[in-house]
Amino acid sequence: MNNVGFIGVGYMGYGIAKNILTKNNNLFVIANKNRKPIEKIVSKGAKEVKTLEEFREKQLNVLVKCVTNTPIAKEIATKLSKILDKTTLIIDITTHNKTGSIETEKIYRSSNINYVECPVMGGPAQAEEGILGGIVGATDNNFKLAEPYLRLFCKNYFHFGSVGMGAKSKLLNNFLTLGNAALINHMTIAAKKFGLDLQKFFDVAKLGSGNSAALNRIFDALLKNDLTGFKFTAINSVKDLSYIQDLLKEFPEAEKIAEDNKNYFQKAVDDGYGENFISELIAKK
């Protein structure tokens, strides 16, 4: 059995952590603000540590991080680099800005700790099913070291090259995903305003080239009066689209699209809906 540490047991992290735990590994987790997923994963057999320093005692083979943004990931890296043994592999699932994973790796490398970036595609449901798509940036050797762990929660994973390439690929994928989700929200609000039959509208939309995982995720739930089909918050959408804007500065037309989508989610945040899921914004005025 491998000893695996996990930081960031939240919406996405819980499913990833659950798959690691149920596939014959010792799992050690640490809480942040939301204790509900921590208590849930502990009830399934994970062990909670109270401080980062306690990870040192657990002889970790790997530590997985799934945190909110680059500044938090770098802050944790600065602490962990002084705590962890150099035999511990870091797998970082954080969605970084365009240079965040490179900067984070540099912190770990100063202590000879191996680092792999692996942001993922998919939502909490896919995380629990263990069918996420992994987007890997790493040296060839570190990629090989990470593969047995990536298989625990990814259906497929793709090595894009050195650290930093994974972040760029993830941001471009999120450019598509968040833009698509925003369009679906706008479309749905208009369809409701016009009094269209949403079931028929969805059935027609699925037949066209606008069919997508986002469309199905939102409408499958919406037609059951459930607005939580797309479990990604408005405030996280603003964060990612800010990163995407920065990435796309050389492409002004694309950057403008990212800015327009960011402004849509920013208004939701400003109106007090920052912690609402994207699909819940359909019902907001």
C-alpha positions as CSV (number, residue, x, y, z in Angstrom):
1,M,0.0,0.0,0.0
2,N,1.2,3.5,-0.8
3,N,1.0,6.4,1.5
4,V,-0.8,9.3,-0.2
5,G,-1.2,12.8,1.2
6,F,-4.0,15.0,-0.1
7,I,-4.6,18.8,0.2
8,G,-7.8,20.2,-1.1
9,V,-10.7,17.7,-0.4
10,G,-13.5,19.8,-1.9
11,Y,-15.9,19.6,-4.8
12,M,-13.4,18.1,-7.1
13,G,-10.9,16.8,-4.6
14,Y,-13.3,14.6,-2.8
15,G,-13.9,12.3,-5.7
16,I,-10.2,12.1,-6.5
17,A,-9.4,11.3,-2.9
18,K,-12.1,8.7,-2.7
19,N,-10.7,6.8,-5.7
20,I,-7.2,6.9,-4.2
21,L,-8.5,5.6,-0.9
22,T,-10.6,2.8,-2.3
23,K,-7.9,1.5,-4.6
24,N,-5.7,0.1,-1.8
25,N,-3.8,3.2,-0.6
26,N,-3.4,4.8,2.8
27,L,-4.8,8.3,2.5
28,F,-3.9,11.2,4.8
29,V,-6.0,14.4,4.4
30,I,-5.9,17.9,5.9
31,A,-8.9,20.2,6.3
32,N,-9.3,23.8,5.2
33,K,-12.6,25.7,5.9
34,N,-15.2,23.1,4.7
35,R,-15.1,20.1,7.1
36,K,-18.0,18.3,5.4
37,P,-16.0,16.5,2.7
38,I,-13.1,15.8,5.2
39,E,-15.5,14.1,7.6
40,K,-17.0,12.2,4.7
41,I,-13.7,10.9,3.5
42,V,-12.5,10.1,7.0
43,S,-15.6,8.0,7.5
44,K,-14.5,5.9,4.6
45,G,-11.1,5.2,6.1
46,A,-8.9,8.2,5.4
47,K,-6.8,9.6,8.3
48,E,-6.8,13.3,9.1
49,V,-3.7,15.3,9.9
50,K,-4.0,18.6,11.7
51,T,-0.9,20.3,10.3
52,L,1.3,20.2,7.2
53,E,4.2,19.1,9.5
54,E,2.4,15.9,10.3
55,F,2.8,14.8,6.7
56,R,6.5,14.3,7.4
57,E,5.7,11.5,9.8
58,K,3.6,9.6,7.3
59,Q,6.4,8.6,4.9
60,L,4.4,9.8,1.9
61,N,5.1,8.3,-1.5
62,V,3.0,11.0,-3.2
63,L,1.2,14.2,-2.2
64,V,-1.7,15.4,-4.3
65,K,-2.7,19.1,-4.2
66,C,-6.1,20.3,-5.6
67,V,-6.3,23.9,-4.4
68,T,-8.0,27.1,-5.6
69,N,-5.3,29.1,-7.4
70,T,-1.6,29.8,-8.0
71,P,-0.9,32.0,-5.0
72,I,-2.3,29.3,-2.6
73,A,-0.4,26.5,-4.4
74,K,2.8,28.5,-4.1
75,E,2.3,29.3,-0.5
76,I,1.7,25.7,0.4
77,A,4.7,24.7,-1.8
78,T,7.0,27.0,0.2
79,K,5.9,25.3,3.4
80,L,6.0,21.7,2.1
81,S,9.4,22.1,0.5
82,K,10.8,22.5,4.0
83,I,8.8,19.6,5.4
84,L,8.6,16.7,2.9
85,D,11.3,14.1,2.1
86,K,12.7,14.3,-1.3
87,T,11.3,10.9,-2.1
88,T,7.8,12.3,-2.1
89,L,6.3,13.0,-5.5
90,I,4.0,16.1,-5.8
91,I,1.0,15.8,-8.1
92,D,-0.5,19.2,-8.5
93,I,-4.1,19.3,-9.8
94,T,-4.5,23.1,-9.3
95,T,-5.6,25.1,-12.3
96,H,-2.6,27.5,-12.5
97,N,-2.0,30.7,-14.4
98,K,0.3,30.5,-17.4
99,T,3.5,30.5,-15.3
100,G,2.1,29.3,-11.9
101,S,3.1,25.6,-12.2
102,I,6.6,26.6,-13.4
103,E,7.0,28.9,-10.4
104,T,5.6,26.2,-8.1
105,E,7.9,23.5,-9.5
106,K,10.9,25.8,-8.9
107,I,10.0,26.0,-5.2
108,Y,10.0,22.2,-4.9
109,R,13.0,21.7,-7.0
110,S,15.0,23.9,-4.5
111,S,14.5,21.0,-2.1
112,N,15.0,18.2,-4.8
113,I,11.3,17.2,-4.6
114,N,9.9,15.9,-7.9
115,Y,6.8,17.7,-9.2
116,V,4.1,16.9,-11.8
117,E,1.3,19.2,-12.9
118,C,-1.9,17.5,-13.7
119,P,-4.9,19.7,-14.0
120,V,-8.0,17.7,-15.0
121,M,-11.0,17.9,-17.3
122,G,-14.4,16.8,-15.9
123,G,-16.5,17.7,-12.9
124,P,-17.2,16.3,-9.5
125,A,-19.3,13.4,-10.9
126,Q,-16.4,12.3,-13.2
127,A,-14.0,12.7,-10.3
128,E,-16.1,10.2,-8.2
129,E,-16.3,7.8,-11.1
130,G,-12.5,8.0,-11.6
131,I,-12.9,9.0,-15.3
132,L,-11.3,12.4,-15.3
133,G,-9.0,13.5,-18.1
134,G,-5.5,14.4,-16.9
135,I,-3.4,17.1,-18.6
136,V,0.2,16.5,-17.6
137,G,3.3,18.7,-17.6
138,A,6.4,17.0,-16.3
139,T,9.8,15.6,-17.1
140,D,9.6,12.1,-18.8
141,N,10.9,10.5,-15.6
142,N,8.4,12.2,-13.3
143,F,5.6,11.4,-15.7
144,K,6.5,7.7,-15.4
145,L,6.6,8.0,-11.6
146,A,3.1,9.6,-11.6
147,E,1.4,7.2,-14.0
148,P,0.4,4.6,-11.4
149,Y,-1.3,7.3,-9.4
150,L,-2.9,9.1,-12.4
151,R,-4.6,5.8,-13.2
152,L,-6.4,5.9,-9.9
153,F,-8.6,8.8,-10.9
154,C,-8.2,9.4,-14.6
155,K,-9.8,7.6,-17.5
156,N,-7.2,9.1,-19.8
157,Y,-4.2,11.3,-19.3
158,F,-2.0,13.1,-21.7
159,H,1.6,14.2,-21.4
160,F,2.0,17.6,-23.1
161,G,5.7,18.1,-22.3
162,S,7.5,20.0,-19.6
163,V,5.9,21.7,-16.6
164,G,3.9,24.7,-17.9
165,M,2.6,23.0,-21.0
166,G,-0.2,21.3,-18.9
167,A,-1.3,24.7,-17.5
168,K,-1.5,26.2,-21.0
169,S,-3.5,23.3,-22.3
170,K,-5.9,23.3,-19.3
171,L,-6.6,27.1,-19.7
172,L,-7.4,26.7,-23.4
173,N,-9.7,23.9,-22.6
174,N,-11.4,26.0,-19.9
175,F,-11.7,28.8,-22.4
176,L,-13.9,26.5,-24.5
177,T,-15.7,25.0,-21.5
178,L,-16.5,28.3,-19.7
179,G,-17.4,30.1,-22.9
180,N,-19.7,27.2,-23.8
181,A,-21.4,27.3,-20.4
182,A,-21.9,31.0,-20.6
183,L,-23.5,30.7,-24.0
184,I,-25.8,27.9,-22.7
185,N,-26.9,30.1,-19.8
186,H,-27.7,33.0,-22.1
187,M,-29.5,30.7,-24.5
188,T,-31.6,29.1,-21.8
189,I,-32.6,32.4,-20.2
190,A,-33.8,33.7,-23.6
191,A,-35.6,30.4,-24.3
192,K,-37.5,30.7,-21.0
193,K,-38.3,34.3,-21.6
194,F,-39.8,33.4,-25.0
195,G,-41.9,30.6,-23.5
196,L,-40.2,27.8,-25.4
197,D,-40.7,24.2,-24.3
198,L,-37.3,23.5,-22.7
199,Q,-37.5,19.7,-23.3
200,K,-38.1,20.1,-27.0
201,F,-35.5,22.9,-27.2
202,F,-32.9,20.6,-25.6
203,D,-33.9,17.7,-27.9
204,V,-33.3,20.0,-30.9
205,A,-30.1,21.5,-29.6
206,K,-28.6,18.0,-29.1
207,L,-29.1,17.3,-32.8
208,G,-26.9,20.2,-33.9
209,S,-23.2,20.9,-33.7
210,G,-23.8,22.9,-30.5
211,N,-24.3,19.6,-28.6
212,S,-21.7,19.3,-25.8
213,A,-21.0,17.8,-22.4
214,A,-21.8,21.2,-20.9
215,L,-25.2,21.3,-22.6
216,N,-26.1,17.9,-21.4
217,R,-24.8,18.5,-17.9
218,I,-26.9,21.6,-17.5
219,F,-30.1,20.4,-19.2
220,D,-30.2,16.9,-17.8
221,A,-30.5,18.5,-14.4
222,L,-32.5,21.6,-15.4
223,L,-35.3,19.5,-16.8
224,K,-35.7,17.9,-13.4
225,N,-35.9,21.3,-11.8
226,D,-32.3,21.0,-10.6
227,L,-30.0,24.0,-11.3
228,T,-26.8,22.3,-10.0
229,G,-25.9,20.4,-13.1
230,F,-22.7,22.4,-13.8
231,K,-20.8,22.3,-10.5
232,F,-18.3,25.1,-11.0
233,T,-18.8,28.4,-9.2
234,A,-19.0,31.9,-10.7
235,I,-16.0,33.1,-8.6
236,N,-13.8,30.3,-9.9
237,S,-15.0,31.1,-13.4
238,V,-13.8,34.7,-12.9
239,K,-10.4,33.4,-11.7
240,D,-9.9,31.0,-14.6
241,L,-11.0,33.5,-17.2
242,S,-8.6,36.1,-15.7
243,Y,-5.8,33.5,-16.2
244,I,-7.1,32.8,-19.7
245,Q,-7.2,36.5,-20.6
246,D,-3.5,36.8,-19.6
247,L,-2.6,33.7,-21.6
248,L,-4.4,35.1,-24.7
249,K,-2.8,38.6,-24.8
250,E,-1.2,37.8,-28.1
251,F,-4.6,37.0,-29.6
252,P,-6.8,40.1,-29.1
253,E,-10.0,38.7,-30.6
254,A,-9.8,35.6,-28.4
255,E,-8.9,37.7,-25.4
256,K,-12.0,39.9,-26.0
257,I,-14.2,36.8,-25.9
258,A,-12.6,35.7,-22.6
259,E,-13.1,39.2,-21.2
260,D,-16.8,39.3,-22.2
261,N,-17.3,35.9,-20.5
262,K,-15.4,37.0,-17.5
263,N,-17.6,40.1,-17.2
264,Y,-20.7,37.9,-17.2
265,F,-19.4,35.9,-14.3
266,Q,-18.0,39.0,-12.5
267,K,-21.4,40.6,-12.5
268,A,-22.8,37.5,-10.8
269,V,-20.0,37.8,-8.2
270,D,-20.7,41.5,-7.7
271,D,-24.5,40.7,-7.3
272,G,-23.7,38.3,-4.5
273,Y,-23.8,35.0,-6.4
274,G,-20.0,34.2,-6.4
275,E,-20.4,30.8,-4.7
276,N,-23.3,29.8,-6.9
277,F,-22.7,27.2,-9.6
278,I,-22.7,28.3,-13.2
279,S,-26.0,26.6,-13.9
280,E,-27.7,28.3,-10.9
281,L,-27.1,31.7,-12.6
282,I,-29.9,30.8,-15.0
283,A,-32.4,31.6,-12.3
284,K,-30.7,34.8,-11.1
285,K,-32.0,38.2,-12.2
